[in-house]
Every structure is written in C-alpha cells, then in structure tokens.
Amino acid sequence: MNEIEFILYVRNQEKSRVFYERLLNLKPSLNVPGMTEFELLENVKLGLMPENGIAKIISKKLPHQKNGNGIPRCEIYLKVNNPIEYIKRRIELGGKEISEFQDRDWGDKVGYISDLDGNIIAFAK
C-alpha cells in the first residue's frame, strides 16, 4: 500500500469540514466540492464526502446514506498526546460525548464522542 484514506459520508460537507478542522486542529489538505481531506499522518488521510455525492456512485446497489444519519456507521480511533483537549473541543463544535475518558480493558485510556453525523471518534492515550 502506498496511501490509506478513510472516507466518511457526511450530510453537510462544509459543516463537517469546520467540525473536523477545529476538532483535529488541522487545515484540510484538499477542500473542493465533493471532497475534503485531512492528512492525519504521512500517507494517511481522513476524507469527508457528501452523502449525495457517494449516493450517485453506489445507490443503485445500496440504500441512500441519508437513511443512516445519526446511526454510528464507523469508528475512528486516534491515539493522541492530549486526548482530553480533543474531547473538550467537541462540546463547542456540536459533537456528543458517548463514553467518558477512562481506562479500558485493552490497556488504553479512551474517551468516545460522536461527530455531527453520528460517527464515533475515540481519543486514546
């Protein structure tokens, strides 16, 4: 593999861009109609694609993505140096706390939030 990109289908690309830009404290490496990308690490990107855009590609075989709004459809698990700062920022950005920052059975200390579309984001240390 040369590059990895995880793409979230979002209701509103602009609102989601602002949410992730502020939450991650990163500027998009690409922001054009139909796709926003954030470079998380070298060769690892997080993409935001409007659900109406992906529906044009896959809706003949699968349900429209808008039918899943608010239902967690993925989890992004990010290990960061200061997870509490990320979790606190979600309040001002409209995200929801799902599970407080605490020790987990697998050895990480993790807090879970959701984004504007119900996708789960875990901040771990």
BANUTI-424570 format. One record per residue: x, y, z of N, C-alpha, C in turn; residue number from 1; residue in three letters. Coordinates in nm, 3 decimals. Example, Ala and Ser with C-alpha at 12.3 -4.5 7.8 and 13.67 -1.06 7.14 Angstrom:
// BANUTI-424570
<<1.319; -0.569; 0.780>; <1.230; -0.450; 0.780>; <1.320; -0.330; 0.780>; 1; "ala">;
<<1.285; -0.225; 0.708>; <1.367; -0.106; 0.714>; <1.290; 0.003; 0.787>; 2; "ser">;
***
This chain:
// BANUTI-424570
<<0.083; -0.119; 0.000>; <0.000; 0.000; 0.000>; <0.087; 0.125; 0.000>; 1; "met">;
<<0.040; 0.223; -0.072>; <0.113; 0.349; -0.080>; <0.048; 0.458; 0.002>; 2; "asn">;
<<-0.083; 0.450; 0.017>; <-0.156; 0.553; 0.089>; <-0.286; 0.493; 0.141>; 3; "glu">;
<<-0.331; 0.542; 0.255>; <-0.457; 0.497; 0.315>; <-0.545; 0.619; 0.335>; 4; "ile">;
<<-0.671; 0.607; 0.292>; <-0.766; 0.715; 0.316>; <-0.897; 0.653; 0.364>; 5; "glu">;
<<-0.945; 0.704; 0.475>; <-1.074; 0.666; 0.530>; <-1.171; 0.779; 0.496>; 6; "phe">;
<<-1.283; 0.745; 0.435>; <-1.378; 0.848; 0.392>; <-1.509; 0.832; 0.466>; 7; "ile">;
<<-1.552; 0.941; 0.529>; <-1.680; 0.945; 0.597>; <-1.782; 1.010; 0.504>; 8; "leu">;
<<-1.900; 0.954; 0.498>; <-2.009; 1.015; 0.422>; <-2.083; 1.108; 0.517>; 9; "tyr">;
<<-2.092; 1.235; 0.479>; <-2.147; 1.338; 0.568>; <-2.266; 1.407; 0.504>; 10; "val">;
<<-2.357; 1.452; 0.587>; <-2.476; 1.522; 0.540>; <-2.439; 1.657; 0.479>; 11; "arg">;
<<-2.350; 1.731; 0.547>; <-2.315; 1.865; 0.504>; <-2.163; 1.877; 0.506>; 12; "asn">;
<<-2.104; 1.881; 0.389>; <-1.958; 1.883; 0.378>; <-1.897; 2.004; 0.449>; 13; "gln">;
<<-1.955; 2.121; 0.433>; <-1.897; 2.242; 0.492>; <-1.903; 2.238; 0.644>; 14; "glu">;
<<-2.018; 2.201; 0.701>; <-2.029; 2.192; 0.847>; <-1.933; 2.087; 0.902>; 15; "lys">;
<<-1.922; 1.974; 0.833>; <-1.831; 1.869; 0.878>; <-1.685; 1.912; 0.864>; 16; "ser">;
<<-1.654; 1.987; 0.757>; <-1.517; 2.038; 0.742>; <-1.480; 2.126; 0.860>; 17; "arg">;
<<-1.568; 2.218; 0.897>; <-1.543; 2.307; 1.010>; <-1.529; 2.225; 1.138>; 18; "val">;
<<-1.618; 2.128; 1.159>; <-1.611; 2.044; 1.279>; <-1.476; 1.975; 1.289>; 19; "phe">;
<<-1.434; 1.905; 1.183>; <-1.309; 1.829; 1.189>; <-1.186; 1.920; 1.189>; 20; "tyr">;
<<-1.192; 2.031; 1.118>; <-1.080; 2.125; 1.118>; <-1.053; 2.175; 1.260>; 21; "glu">;
<<-1.159; 2.211; 1.330>; <-1.143; 2.262; 1.466>; <-1.115; 2.152; 1.566>; 22; "arg">;
<<-1.182; 2.038; 1.550>; <-1.161; 1.927; 1.643>; <-1.018; 1.875; 1.635>; 23; "leu">;
<<-0.969; 1.854; 1.514>; <-0.835; 1.798; 1.495>; <-0.725; 1.903; 1.494>; 24; "leu">;
<<-0.766; 2.031; 1.488>; <-0.670; 2.141; 1.480>; <-0.580; 2.125; 1.357>; 25; "asn">;
<<-0.644; 2.090; 1.245>; <-0.575; 2.070; 1.118>; <-0.648; 2.142; 1.007>; 26; "leu">;
<<-0.575; 2.198; 0.915>; <-0.633; 2.254; 0.794>; <-0.646; 2.141; 0.691>; 27; "lys">;
<<-0.750; 2.143; 0.610>; <-0.763; 2.039; 0.508>; <-0.648; 2.048; 0.407>; 28; "pro">;
<<-0.604; 1.934; 0.361>; <-0.505; 1.930; 0.254>; <-0.575; 1.942; 0.118>; 29; "ser">;
<<-0.705; 1.915; 0.116>; <-0.788; 1.930; -0.003>; <-0.927; 1.971; 0.043>; 30; "leu">;
<<-0.986; 2.069; -0.022>; <-1.122; 2.109; 0.009>; <-1.187; 2.163; -0.119>; 31; "asn">;
<<-1.255; 2.073; -0.189>; <-1.323; 2.107; -0.313>; <-1.465; 2.054; -0.304>; 32; "val">;
<<-1.555; 2.104; -0.386>; <-1.690; 2.049; -0.383>; <-1.687; 1.897; -0.404>; 33; "pro">;
<<-1.741; 1.824; -0.311>; <-1.744; 1.678; -0.321>; <-1.640; 1.605; -0.239>; 34; "gly">;
<<-1.537; 1.674; -0.187>; <-1.437; 1.605; -0.106>; <-1.353; 1.702; -0.026>; 35; "met">;
<<-1.340; 1.671; 0.102>; <-1.246; 1.739; 0.190>; <-1.154; 1.631; 0.246>; 36; "thr">;
<<-1.025; 1.660; 0.253>; <-0.929; 1.564; 0.307>; <-0.841; 1.630; 0.412>; 37; "glu">;
<<-0.812; 1.553; 0.517>; <-0.718; 1.594; 0.620>; <-0.607; 1.490; 0.624>; 38; "phe">;
<<-0.483; 1.536; 0.617>; <-0.370; 1.445; 0.629>; <-0.340; 1.424; 0.777>; 39; "glu">;
<<-0.371; 1.305; 0.826>; <-0.352; 1.274; 0.968>; <-0.207; 1.238; 0.998>; 40; "leu">;
<<-0.149; 1.161; 0.913>; <-0.007; 1.122; 0.918>; <0.040; 1.113; 0.773>; 41; "leu">;
<<0.169; 1.099; 0.753>; <0.217; 1.082; 0.618>; <0.148; 0.961; 0.555>; 42; "glu">;
<<0.082; 0.983; 0.443>; <0.013; 0.880; 0.367>; <-0.112; 0.823; 0.434>; 43; "asn">;
<<-0.165; 0.893; 0.535>; <-0.292; 0.853; 0.599>; <-0.384; 0.974; 0.604>; 44; "val">;
<<-0.498; 0.963; 0.535>; <-0.590; 1.076; 0.525>; <-0.729; 1.038; 0.576>; 45; "lys">;
<<-0.798; 1.141; 0.622>; <-0.939; 1.130; 0.657>; <-1.015; 1.215; 0.556>; 46; "leu">;
<<-1.108; 1.155; 0.484>; <-1.186; 1.226; 0.384>; <-1.330; 1.246; 0.429>; 47; "gly">;
<<-1.389; 1.353; 0.381>; <-1.530; 1.383; 0.405>; <-1.597; 1.398; 0.269>; 48; "leu">;
<<-1.694; 1.313; 0.242>; <-1.764; 1.316; 0.113>; <-1.913; 1.334; 0.139>; 49; "met">;
<<-1.978; 1.428; 0.071>; <-2.121; 1.445; 0.090>; <-2.197; 1.316; 0.054>; 50; "pro">;
<<-2.296; 1.284; 0.137>; <-2.371; 1.160; 0.114>; <-2.443; 1.161; -0.021>; 51; "glu">;
<<-2.483; 1.277; -0.069>; <-2.547; 1.282; -0.201>; <-2.447; 1.251; -0.312>; 52; "asn">;
<<-2.319; 1.284; -0.289>; <-2.216; 1.253; -0.388>; <-2.189; 1.104; -0.398>; 53; "gly">;
<<-2.174; 1.037; -0.285>; <-2.148; 0.894; -0.289>; <-2.271; 0.818; -0.335>; 54; "ile">;
<<-2.390; 0.873; -0.307>; <-2.513; 0.806; -0.350>; <-2.519; 0.793; -0.502>; 55; "ala">;
<<-2.465; 0.891; -0.574>; <-2.463; 0.884; -0.720>; <-2.380; 0.766; -0.768>; 56; "lys">;
<<-2.282; 0.726; -0.689>; <-2.193; 0.617; -0.728>; <-2.249; 0.481; -0.686>; 57; "ile">;
<<-2.305; 0.471; -0.565>; <-2.339; 0.338; -0.511>; <-2.488; 0.314; -0.486>; 58; "ile">;
<<-2.575; 0.413; -0.509>; <-2.714; 0.397; -0.468>; <-2.794; 0.296; -0.550>; 59; "ser">;
<<-2.747; 0.255; -0.664>; <-2.820; 0.153; -0.740>; <-2.815; 0.018; -0.670>; 60; "lys">;
<<-2.712; -0.004; -0.588>; <-2.694; -0.133; -0.521>; <-2.716; -0.126; -0.370>; 61; "lys">;
<<-2.706; -0.007; -0.312>; <-2.714; 0.010; -0.167>; <-2.811; 0.121; -0.132>; 62; "leu">;
<<-2.864; 0.121; -0.008>; <-2.954; 0.228; 0.034>; <-2.882; 0.363; 0.036>; 63; "pro">;
<<-2.959; 0.469; 0.023>; <-2.903; 0.604; 0.030>; <-2.847; 0.627; 0.170>; 64; "his">;
<<-2.732; 0.691; 0.178>; <-2.663; 0.712; 0.305>; <-2.743; 0.798; 0.402>; 65; "gln">;
<<-2.829; 0.886; 0.353>; <-2.908; 0.971; 0.442>; <-2.999; 0.888; 0.533>; 66; "lys">;
<<-3.028; 0.764; 0.493>; <-3.112; 0.677; 0.575>; <-3.039; 0.627; 0.699>; 67; "asn">;
<<-2.910; 0.649; 0.706>; <-2.832; 0.606; 0.822>; <-2.788; 0.721; 0.911>; 68; "gly">;
<<-2.835; 0.843; 0.885>; <-2.792; 0.958; 0.966>; <-2.822; 0.935; 1.113>; 69; "asn">;
<<-2.723; 0.965; 1.195>; <-2.738; 0.951; 1.339>; <-2.709; 0.812; 1.391>; 70; "gly">;
<<-2.699; 0.716; 1.302>; <-2.665; 0.578; 1.340>; <-2.514; 0.563; 1.326>; 71; "ile">;
<<-2.443; 0.524; 1.430>; <-2.298; 0.507; 1.416>; <-2.267; 0.406; 1.305>; 72; "pro">;
<<-2.189; 0.452; 1.207>; <-2.156; 0.367; 1.093>; <-2.007; 0.334; 1.088>; 73; "arg">;
<<-1.931; 0.397; 1.177>; <-1.788; 0.369; 1.181>; <-1.731; 0.423; 1.311>; 74; "cys">;
<<-1.607; 0.388; 1.337>; <-1.533; 0.445; 1.450>; <-1.395; 0.484; 1.399>; 75; "glu">;
<<-1.354; 0.604; 1.435>; <-1.219; 0.649; 1.408>; <-1.148; 0.649; 1.543>; 76; "ile">;
<<-1.042; 0.570; 1.556>; <-0.970; 0.554; 1.681>; <-0.836; 0.625; 1.667>; 77; "tyr">;
<<-0.820; 0.736; 1.739>; <-0.699; 0.818; 1.726>; <-0.622; 0.819; 1.858>; 78; "leu">;
<<-0.498; 0.777; 1.853>; <-0.411; 0.786; 1.970>; <-0.338; 0.919; 1.962>; 79; "lys">;
<<-0.359; 1.002; 2.064>; <-0.304; 1.138; 2.066>; <-0.238; 1.164; 2.201>; 80; "val">;
<<-0.155; 1.267; 2.207>; <-0.086; 1.301; 2.331>; <-0.178; 1.367; 2.434>; 81; "asn">;
<<-0.281; 1.436; 2.389>; <-0.367; 1.513; 2.479>; <-0.515; 1.487; 2.450>; 82; "asn">;
<<-0.563; 1.366; 2.474>; <-0.700; 1.330; 2.438>; <-0.807; 1.416; 2.505>; 83; "pro">;
<<-0.784; 1.461; 2.626>; <-0.884; 1.542; 2.697>; <-0.911; 1.672; 2.622>; 84; "ile">;
<<-0.808; 1.733; 2.565>; <-0.827; 1.857; 2.488>; <-0.918; 1.835; 2.369>; 85; "glu">;
<<-0.899; 1.724; 2.299>; <-0.985; 1.692; 2.184>; <-1.128; 1.669; 2.230>; 86; "tyr">;
<<-1.144; 1.595; 2.335>; <-1.278; 1.563; 2.385>; <-1.350; 1.690; 2.431>; 87; "ile">;
<<-1.280; 1.781; 2.496>; <-1.343; 1.906; 2.541>; <-1.385; 1.993; 2.423>; 88; "lys">;
<<-1.306; 1.994; 2.315>; <-1.340; 2.076; 2.199>; <-1.471; 2.034; 2.134>; 89; "arg">;
<<-1.506; 1.908; 2.146>; <-1.627; 1.858; 2.081>; <-1.751; 1.928; 2.134>; 90; "arg">;
<<-1.751; 1.978; 2.258>; <-1.867; 2.046; 2.315>; <-1.901; 2.170; 2.234>; 91; "ile">;
<<-1.802; 2.255; 2.211>; <-1.826; 2.380; 2.137>; <-1.855; 2.355; 1.990>; 92; "glu">;
<<-1.822; 2.237; 1.939>; <-1.839; 2.207; 1.798>; <-1.968; 2.130; 1.767>; 93; "leu">;
<<-2.041; 2.092; 1.870>; <-2.167; 2.023; 1.847>; <-2.160; 1.872; 1.851>; 94; "gly">;
<<-2.044; 1.816; 1.882>; <-2.034; 1.671; 1.897>; <-2.092; 1.629; 2.031>; 95; "gly">;
<<-2.114; 1.501; 2.046>; <-2.171; 1.447; 2.170>; <-2.071; 1.356; 2.241>; 96; "lys">;
<<-2.071; 1.363; 2.374>; <-1.991; 1.268; 2.449>; <-2.067; 1.136; 2.454>; 97; "glu">;
<<-2.001; 1.029; 2.419>; <-2.064; 0.897; 2.417>; <-2.020; 0.815; 2.538>; 98; "ile">;
<<-1.891; 0.819; 2.569>; <-1.838; 0.746; 2.685>; <-1.718; 0.824; 2.736>; 99; "ser">;
<<-1.718; 0.852; 2.865>; <-1.614; 0.937; 2.922>; <-1.475; 0.874; 2.911>; 100; "glu">;
<<-1.375; 0.959; 2.919>; <-1.235; 0.919; 2.912>; <-1.203; 0.833; 3.034>; 101; "phe">;
<<-1.165; 0.710; 3.009>; <-1.137; 0.618; 3.121>; <-1.052; 0.500; 3.074>; 102; "gln">;
<<-0.997; 0.427; 3.171>; <-0.919; 0.308; 3.141>; <-1.011; 0.203; 3.079>; 103; "asp">;
<<-0.959; 0.133; 2.978>; <-1.035; 0.029; 2.908>; <-0.966; -0.105; 2.927>; 104; "arg">;
<<-1.039; -0.211; 2.906>; <-0.989; -0.347; 2.927>; <-0.866; -0.380; 2.844>; 105; "asp">;
<<-0.851; -0.316; 2.728>; <-0.741; -0.349; 2.638>; <-0.614; -0.269; 2.667>; 106; "trp">;
<<-0.616; -0.188; 2.775>; <-0.495; -0.119; 2.818>; <-0.486; 0.028; 2.783>; 107; "gly">;
<<-0.572; 0.077; 2.696>; <-0.571; 0.219; 2.662>; <-0.665; 0.294; 2.755>; 108; "asp">;
<<-0.641; 0.423; 2.768>; <-0.735; 0.514; 2.832>; <-0.801; 0.589; 2.717>; 109; "lys">;
<<-0.936; 0.581; 2.708>; <-1.007; 0.627; 2.588>; <-1.136; 0.698; 2.625>; 110; "val">;
<<-1.167; 0.803; 2.549>; <-1.297; 0.868; 2.554>; <-1.360; 0.865; 2.417>; 111; "gly">;
<<-1.491; 0.850; 2.413>; <-1.564; 0.839; 2.286>; <-1.658; 0.957; 2.269>; 112; "tyr">;
<<-1.659; 1.013; 2.147>; <-1.753; 1.120; 2.112>; <-1.818; 1.081; 1.979>; 113; "ile">;
<<-1.919; 1.158; 1.938>; <-1.972; 1.140; 1.803>; <-1.962; 1.273; 1.729>; 114; "ser">;
<<-1.954; 1.264; 1.596>; <-1.949; 1.384; 1.515>; <-2.092; 1.428; 1.479>; 115; "asp">;
<<-2.106; 1.520; 1.388>; <-2.236; 1.574; 1.352>; <-2.327; 1.473; 1.284>; 116; "leu">;
<<-2.270; 1.366; 1.229>; <-2.347; 1.263; 1.159>; <-2.362; 1.135; 1.239>; 117; "asp">;
<<-2.312; 1.134; 1.363>; <-2.325; 1.015; 1.447>; <-2.208; 0.919; 1.437>; 118; "gly">;
<<-2.106; 0.950; 1.357>; <-1.987; 0.866; 1.351>; <-1.911; 0.876; 1.483>; 119; "asn">;
<<-1.853; 0.768; 1.527>; <-1.783; 0.762; 1.655>; <-1.636; 0.796; 1.637>; 120; "ile">;
<<-1.586; 0.882; 1.726>; <-1.444; 0.916; 1.729>; <-1.393; 0.885; 1.868>; 121; "ile">;
<<-1.290; 0.803; 1.876>; <-1.228; 0.768; 2.003>; <-1.094; 0.840; 2.011>; 122; "ala">;
<<-1.071; 0.907; 2.125>; <-0.942; 0.969; 2.151>; <-0.877; 0.890; 2.264>; 123; "phe">;
<<-0.760; 0.833; 2.233>; <-0.695; 0.740; 2.325>; <-0.555; 0.785; 2.358>; 124; "ala">;
<<-0.508; 0.733; 2.470>; <-0.369; 0.753; 2.512>; <-0.317; 0.621; 2.563>; 125; "lys">;
***
